[in-house]
Amino acid sequence: MLNFATVDEYIAQQPSAVQPALHTIRAQMQGLLPGSAETISYAMPTYTLKKRNIVHFAAFKKHIGIFPGGRVCEELAAQYPQYVKAKGTIHLPLDGPFPHPFIDIVVHLRLKHFAETGK
């Protein structure tokens, strides 16, 4: 596993074909999570609030993974089976239109859970 010091470094080390999608997700996360800190955790770009991980994202061969936690994925699985593929993991395929509204839904739900539990 590679170690990255910054999100810029993480994105720069990914295949050039996926970098635009990663930049787009990064900008969207920054807009949805004002006041969050951007860091690398588990070798992935991560956004934190009050030192708690809120959401991670990472590039894979055929998709971008969004990791908002198991509770978010459980709540969205029935309505969005095309994206929720595993416990705690959302897969955004690289070969289709990018689901910006869905990312908004994921992050808003994660923030709701964070507000309720502090986790």
Buried (B, 14 or more C-beta within 10 A) or exposed (E): EEEBEEBEEBBEEBEEEBBEBBEBBBEBBEEBBEEBEBBBEEEBBBBBBEEEBBBBBBBEEEBBBBBBBEBBBEBBBEEBEEBBEEEBBBBBEBEEEBBEEBBEBBBEBBBEBBEEEEE
